[in-house]
Amino acid sequence: DTMRRVVRQSKFRHVFGQAVKNDQCYDDIRVSRVTWDSSFCAVNPRFVAIIVDASGGGAFLVLPLHKTGRIDKSYPTVCGHTGPVLDIDWCPHNDQVIASGSEDCTVMVWQIPENGLTLSLTEPVVVLEGHSKRVGIVAWHPTARNVLLSAGCDNAIIIWNVGTGEALINLDDMHVDMIYNVSWNRNGSLICTASKDKKVRVIDPRKQEIVAEKEKTHEGARPMRAIFLADGNIFTTGFSRMSERQLALWNPKNMEEPIALHEMDTSNGVLLPFYDPDTNIIYLCGKGDSSIRYFEITDESPYVHYLNTFSSKEPQRGMGFMPKRGLDVNKCEIARFFKLHERKCEPIIMTVPRKSDLFQDDLYPDTAGPEAALEAEEWFEGKNADPILISLKHGYIPGKNRDLKVVKKNILDNKPAANKKSDLINAPKKAADASNPQNEAKLDEILKELKCIKESISSQEERIAKLEQQMAKIAD
């Protein structure tokens, strides 16, 4: 076995992690102290979002990536929840849209202004109400626009059409105990869940049926995690009966025995797995650990190959994982983590050492881009589609995001009007707008003018950035 390990060829054998310099960190952030095993941090190519301590409700920070250094105490937050925020997730098809789940039993979806927040955001685009207990998990569909999954401590999973604000699928009788995590497969046709009853379930959400399950996936009583890999297999982390941390690989077509099972150590932090489908590398970040271990998954024994460990002095409170299109391909960066300390967020960069400056296409196969492959309605009707891939050869240039519009369907027919202030306000407004064509024309005019102004501002900003770069070069 050791011989084979020595000989095994992999371009990721020498991946190394490096924390950025101090001035590249986000400092003086009061990271949330809620006892909940989510990652508390979500990142995309524009923003880093971090759940923070907030008095009298729940809040999270959204910082443009370049806004490093000390973050002022008065920096605006997203703060519409009345209870602590437990989980956040950026929409994969719109870098300005983020969902949050909270102890107040609601899910909220927010539109972040293009250049970040200048004032605190208290009004979500839509509030999704349907859970009867706190909502600890939110996860966007990987390929269908505006489809969002949430899971709560009521042991229910709800799948929403965010574009209409409706709950279209409610899986409330499949779990008898707390759901630890939910993961979509690559095309979003299935989900897998890990639960407190030690079962991993594979569920077809549209048929509302369990297609595979495994009892006692890990024997220990502490929380597990289960995620889908690109080939359809399932990777789990959990604890043995002796409280040793374990990782395992399963084939959902035959869950009797794991493909591979490895014991790791006796630490008691829950292992959060972060998976990169392009390289087939899994990074394990234990809550409270000060290390990130990473493994390559292949189809030859032992299937899960240990690569290396990135170690630091400080334990991690949470972790964000950058999507591939947010990485610097010129530096052979294959992963970037945003590690939460008690008072700061520290980016950690994983690199494959290469001598050449040319684009390394073996490290960067085409990756999931920001375009949705399906509309919500198509997915709910039964269609499936793989992610639309993009090349990173010339880096990723973020395009314009369209605003998230929520069109509530005949809202007054299906619930008492007095339920929600916002519906009452929206309904008469819509009626008035529709009855007055002059208003419509005027609105169009204003929107056109706004668009022009925005475009000229963004071109000026680009010009400013170029001039600043020139200044910097001269100064150097």
C-alpha positions in Angstrom: 0.0 0.0 0.0 2.8 2.4 0.9 4.5 1.5 -2.4 1.4 2.4 -4.3 1.0 5.6 -2.4 4.5 6.7 -3.3 4.1 5.9 -7.0 0.6 7.4 -7.4 0.8 10.3 -9.9 -1.4 13.3 -9.3 -1.0 16.9 -10.4 -2.5 17.9 -7.0 0.1 16.2 -4.9 1.9 19.5 -4.2 -1.1 21.8 -3.7 -0.1 24.2 -1.0 -2.2 26.6 1.1 -1.2 30.1 2.0 -2.9 32.6 4.2 -2.9 36.2 2.7 -1.1 39.0 4.3 -2.8 40.8 7.2 -3.8 43.9 5.2 -5.7 41.5 2.8 -8.0 40.2 5.7 -11.3 41.6 6.8 -10.8 42.8 10.4 -12.8 43.7 13.4 -15.9 41.6 12.5 -18.0 40.2 15.3 -18.6 36.7 13.9 -21.9 35.1 15.0 -21.7 33.0 18.2 -24.8 31.0 17.5 -24.3 27.3 18.1 -25.1 26.0 14.7 -23.0 23.8 12.4 -23.3 25.9 9.2 -20.3 27.6 7.6 -21.4 31.2 8.6 -19.8 32.5 5.4 -20.6 32.6 1.7 -18.5 34.0 -1.1 -18.8 34.7 -4.8 -16.6 36.6 -7.3 -18.0 39.9 -6.1 -18.8 39.7 -2.4 -18.0 37.9 0.9 -21.0 37.5 3.2 -20.5 36.7 6.9 -23.1 36.0 9.6 -22.4 38.4 12.5 -23.6 39.0 16.1 -26.6 41.3 16.1 -28.6 42.6 19.0 -32.3 42.2 18.7 -32.4 40.1 15.5 -30.2 38.5 13.0 -27.8 40.1 10.6 -25.0 39.4 8.1 -22.3 41.6 6.5 -21.9 41.7 2.8 -18.5 43.2 1.8 -17.2 43.7 -1.7 -14.1 41.5 -2.0 -11.7 44.4 -2.3 -13.0 46.0 0.9 -10.2 44.5 3.1 -8.8 45.9 6.3 -10.7 47.1 9.3 -14.4 47.1 9.0 -16.1 50.0 10.7 -18.5 49.1 13.5 -21.2 51.2 11.8 -20.7 49.3 8.4 -24.2 48.6 7.1 -25.6 45.0 7.4 -28.4 43.0 6.0 -30.7 42.9 9.0 -34.4 42.1 8.3 -34.6 38.9 10.3 -36.1 39.0 13.8 -34.0 36.1 15.0 -30.3 35.0 14.5 -29.4 34.1 10.9 -28.3 30.4 10.7 -27.3 30.0 7.1 -26.7 32.0 3.9 -26.1 31.0 0.3 -25.3 33.1 -2.8 -27.4 32.5 -5.9 -25.2 30.7 -8.4 -26.9 32.5 -11.3 -26.8 36.1 -9.9 -23.9 37.4 -7.9 -26.1 40.1 -6.3 -28.7 37.7 -4.9 -28.4 35.9 -1.5 -30.7 33.8 0.6 -30.8 33.6 4.4 -32.4 31.2 6.8 -33.1 32.2 10.4 -34.3 31.2 13.8 -37.4 33.4 13.1 -38.7 30.5 10.9 -38.4 32.5 7.6 -36.2 32.4 4.6 -35.4 35.8 3.0 -34.0 36.6 -0.4 -32.0 39.8 -0.8 -30.8 41.8 -3.7 -27.4 43.5 -3.0 -26.6 46.7 -4.8 -23.9 46.3 -7.5 -21.2 48.1 -5.5 -22.2 46.8 -2.1 -24.2 48.3 0.7 -24.1 52.0 1.6 -27.1 51.7 4.0 -28.3 48.8 6.0 -30.7 46.5 4.1 -33.9 45.7 5.9 -36.3 45.0 3.0 -35.8 41.6 1.4 -37.0 41.1 -2.2 -39.2 38.3 -0.9 -40.0 36.5 2.4 -40.6 32.8 2.2 -42.9 31.6 5.0 -43.7 28.0 5.4 -41.5 26.5 8.1 -42.8 26.1 11.7 -39.4 26.0 13.4 -36.1 27.7 12.7 -34.6 27.4 9.3 -31.0 26.1 9.4 -30.2 25.3 5.8 -30.7 27.2 2.5 -29.3 25.9 -0.8 -29.9 27.2 -4.3 -30.6 24.8 -7.2 -27.4 24.4 -9.2 -28.9 24.7 -12.7 -32.5 26.1 -12.5 -33.1 29.8 -12.1 -34.8 31.0 -8.9 -35.3 27.6 -7.3 -34.3 27.5 -3.7 -34.4 24.7 -1.1 -34.7 25.3 2.6 -34.7 22.8 5.5 -35.8 23.6 9.1 -35.9 22.1 12.5 -39.4 21.1 11.8 -37.7 18.3 9.8 -39.3 19.6 6.6 -37.6 20.5 3.3 -39.4 23.1 1.2 -38.5 23.9 -2.4 -39.5 27.4 -3.5 -40.0 29.2 -6.8 -38.4 32.5 -5.7 -39.7 34.2 -8.8 -43.3 33.8 -7.5 -42.6 33.5 -3.8 -44.4 30.1 -3.7 -43.6 26.9 -1.9 -44.0 24.3 -4.7 -42.7 21.2 -3.0 -42.9 20.3 0.7 -41.2 17.2 1.9 -42.4 17.1 5.5 -42.8 13.4 6.2 -39.4 12.0 5.1 -37.3 12.9 8.1 -38.2 11.9 11.6 -35.3 13.7 13.2 -33.2 16.8 12.7 -31.7 17.3 9.2 -27.9 18.1 9.4 -27.4 19.0 5.8 -28.8 18.8 2.3 -26.9 18.6 -1.0 -28.1 18.9 -4.6 -26.5 16.6 -7.2 -24.8 18.1 -10.3 -27.9 18.7 -12.4 -30.3 19.2 -9.5 -32.5 16.2 -10.1 -31.8 14.6 -6.7 -30.9 15.7 -3.2 -29.1 13.8 -0.5 -29.6 14.5 3.2 -27.8 13.5 6.4 -30.0 13.4 9.5 -29.7 12.9 13.3 -31.2 9.4 12.9 -27.8 8.5 11.4 -29.5 7.9 8.0 -28.4 9.3 4.6 -31.3 9.5 2.2 -31.3 10.1 -1.5 -34.5 11.9 -2.5 -36.2 12.7 -5.8 -37.8 15.9 -4.7 -40.3 16.2 -7.7 -41.6 12.7 -7.3 -41.4 13.2 -3.5 -39.9 9.8 -2.9 -36.8 8.3 -1.3 -34.7 6.5 -3.9 -32.0 5.2 -1.6 -31.1 5.3 2.0 -28.5 4.0 4.4 -29.0 3.4 8.1 -26.1 4.0 10.5 -24.0 5.6 7.8 -21.6 6.5 10.6 -22.2 4.8 14.0 -21.4 7.8 16.2 -23.9 10.2 17.6 -22.3 13.4 16.5 -23.5 15.3 13.4 -22.8 13.9 9.9 -22.6 15.5 6.5 -23.4 14.1 3.1 -22.7 15.6 -0.3 -23.1 14.5 -3.9 -20.0 14.2 -6.1 -20.0 15.0 -9.8 -20.2 11.3 -10.8 -23.3 10.7 -8.7 -21.5 9.0 -5.7 -22.0 10.4 -2.2 -19.3 11.5 0.2 -20.0 11.5 3.9 -18.2 12.7 7.1 -19.2 11.6 10.5 -18.1 9.8 13.7 -17.4 6.2 14.6 -18.8 4.6 17.7 -15.5 5.4 19.4 -16.0 9.1 18.5 -13.3 9.0 15.8 -13.9 11.2 12.8 -14.6 9.3 9.6 -15.1 9.9 6.0 -16.7 7.5 3.6 -17.7 7.2 -0.1 -20.9 5.5 -1.2 -22.6 4.4 -4.4 -26.3 5.3 -4.1 -27.3 2.4 -6.3 -25.9 0.1 -3.6 -25.7 1.6 -0.2 -25.0 -1.7 1.6 -21.2 -1.2 2.0 -19.2 2.0 1.5 -16.8 2.1 -1.5 -14.2 3.5 1.0 -14.2 4.3 4.7 -11.3 6.1 6.5 -10.8 6.9 10.1 -9.2 10.2 10.7 -8.7 11.5 14.3 -10.5 11.9 17.6 -11.2 15.6 17.4 -14.9 16.5 18.1 -15.5 19.3 15.5 -18.0 18.6 12.8 -16.1 18.1 9.4 -17.6 20.5 6.8 -16.8 19.1 3.3 -16.2 21.5 0.4 -16.1 19.9 -3.0 -14.6 21.0 -6.3 -16.2 19.0 -9.1 -13.7 20.2 -11.7 -10.7 18.7 -9.9 -12.5 16.1 -7.8 -10.8 17.4 -4.7 -12.6 17.5 -1.3 -11.4 19.9 1.4 -12.4 19.1 5.0 -12.7 22.0 7.4 -13.5 21.0 11.0 -15.3 23.5 13.0 -12.9 24.5 15.8 -10.0 22.9 13.9 -7.1 25.0 12.8 -6.4 22.9 9.7 -7.9 22.1 6.2 -7.3 18.6 5.0 -7.7 17.8 1.4 -8.3 14.6 -0.6 -8.5 13.6 -4.2 -11.3 11.3 -5.2 -10.5 8.9 -8.1 -11.9 5.6 -9.4 -9.0 3.5 -8.3 -8.5 2.0 -4.9 -8.3 3.5 -2.2 -10.6 5.9 -4.0 -10.1 8.7 -1.5 -6.5 9.8 -1.6 -5.1 12.0 1.1 -3.2 14.9 -0.5 -2.1 17.2 2.3 -3.1 19.4 5.3 -3.0 23.2 5.5 -2.4 24.1 9.2 -2.5 27.4 11.0 -2.5 28.5 14.6 -6.0 29.8 15.0 -9.1 27.6 15.1 -11.8 28.3 12.5 -15.3 29.4 13.4 -16.7 29.0 9.9 -15.5 28.9 6.3 -16.5 30.3 2.9 -15.5 28.6 -0.4 -15.1 30.6 -3.6 -16.7 29.3 -6.8 -14.1 28.4 -9.5 -14.9 31.5 -11.6 -13.7 33.7 -8.7 -10.2 32.4 -8.7 -7.0 33.8 -10.2 -6.1 31.4 -13.0 -2.8 33.3 -13.7 -1.5 32.2 -10.3 -2.6 28.6 -10.6 -5.0 29.1 -7.7 -7.4 26.1 -7.5 -9.3 27.0 -4.4 -9.8 30.0 -2.1 -11.2 29.7 1.4 -12.5 32.5 3.6 -11.7 31.4 7.2 -13.6 33.0 10.0 -11.8 33.7 13.3 -13.5 35.3 16.3 -12.9 38.8 15.0 -11.8 38.5 11.4 -12.1 36.8 8.1 -8.8 35.5 6.5 -8.6 34.4 2.9 -6.5 31.2 2.3 -5.3 30.5 -1.2 -4.6 27.0 -2.5 -2.2 26.8 -5.4 -0.6 24.2 -7.6 3.0 25.1 -8.1 3.8 25.5 -11.9 6.8 27.1 -13.5 5.0 28.3 -16.6 2.9 31.6 -16.7 0.7 30.2 -19.5 -2.9 29.2 -18.8 -2.9 25.6 -17.4 -5.9 24.0 -19.0 -5.4 20.7 -17.1 -6.1 22.6 -13.9 -9.0 24.5 -15.2 -11.4 22.4 -17.3 -14.5 24.4 -18.3 -16.5 25.2 -15.1 -20.0 26.0 -14.2 -20.8 29.6 -15.3 -23.4 32.0 -14.0 -26.1 31.2 -16.7 -29.0 29.1 -15.5 -29.6 26.1 -17.8 -33.4 26.0 -16.9 -36.1 28.3 -15.8 -37.8 27.4 -12.5 -41.1 26.3 -14.3 -39.2 23.9 -16.6 -37.5 22.2 -13.6 -40.8 21.9 -11.6 -42.4 20.4 -14.8 -39.7 17.7 -14.8 -36.9 18.9 -17.0 -33.2 18.4 -16.1 -30.1 20.1 -17.4 -26.4 20.0 -16.6 -24.7 23.3 -15.6 -23.7 25.6 -18.6 -20.0 25.6 -18.6 -17.6 28.4 -19.3 -13.8 28.5 -20.1 -11.6 30.4 -17.6 -8.8 30.8 -20.2 -9.0 34.6 -20.1 -10.2 34.8 -16.5 -13.8 35.4 -15.5 -15.3 38.8 -16.3 -18.5 39.3 -14.3 -21.4 40.3 -16.6 -24.4 42.5 -15.7 -26.8 40.8 -13.4 -30.5 41.2 -13.9 -32.5 42.3 -10.9 -34.5 39.7 -9.2 -38.2 40.4 -9.8 -40.8 38.5 -7.8 -44.2 38.2 -9.4 -46.7 37.1 -6.8 -49.5 35.0 -8.3 -53.0 36.3 -7.5 -51.8 36.9 -4.0 -55.2 38.2 -2.7 -57.0 34.9 -3.7 -54.8 32.6 -1.8 -54.4 34.2 1.6 -56.1 36.7 3.9 -55.1 40.2 2.7 -54.1 41.4 6.2 -51.4 38.8 6.6 -48.7 40.9 5.0 -48.2 44.6 4.9 -46.1 44.4 1.8 -48.8 42.6 -0.2 -51.3 45.2 0.7 -49.0 47.9 -0.4 -48.0 46.1 -3.7 -51.5 45.1 -4.7 -53.2 48.6 -5.0 -50.0 50.0 -6.6 -50.0 47.3 -9.3 -53.7 48.0 -10.0 -53.1 51.7 -10.3 -50.1 51.3 -12.6 -51.9 49.0 -15.0 -54.8 51.3 -15.4 -52.7 54.3 -16.4 -50.7 54.0 -19.6 -49.2 57.5 -19.0 -47.6 56.2 -15.8 -46.2 53.3 -17.7 -44.6 55.5 -20.4 -43.2 57.8 -17.7 -41.8 54.8 -15.8 -40.1 53.6 -19.0 -38.5 57.0 -19.5 -37.2 57.1 -15.9 -35.8 53.5 -16.2 -34.0 54.4 -19.5 -32.5 57.5 -17.9 -31.4 55.5 -14.9 -29.8 52.9 -17.1 -27.8 55.5 -19.0 -26.6 57.1 -15.8 -25.6 53.7 -14.4 -23.7 52.8 -17.6 -21.8 56.1 -17.6 -21.0 55.7 -13.9 -19.6 52.2 -14.5 -17.5 53.4 -17.4 -16.1 56.2 -15.3 -15.3 53.7 -12.5 -13.4 51.5 -14.9 -11.5 54.6 -16.1 -10.7 55.6 -12.4 -9.5 52.0 -11.7 -7.2 52.2 -14.8 -5.8 55.6 -13.8 -5.2 54.3 -10.2 -3.3 51.3 -11.6 -1.1 53.7 -13.7 -0.5 55.8 -10.6 0.4 52.8 -8.6 2.9 51.7 -11.3 4.5 55.1 -11.4 4.6 55.2 -7.6 6.3 51.8 -7.5 
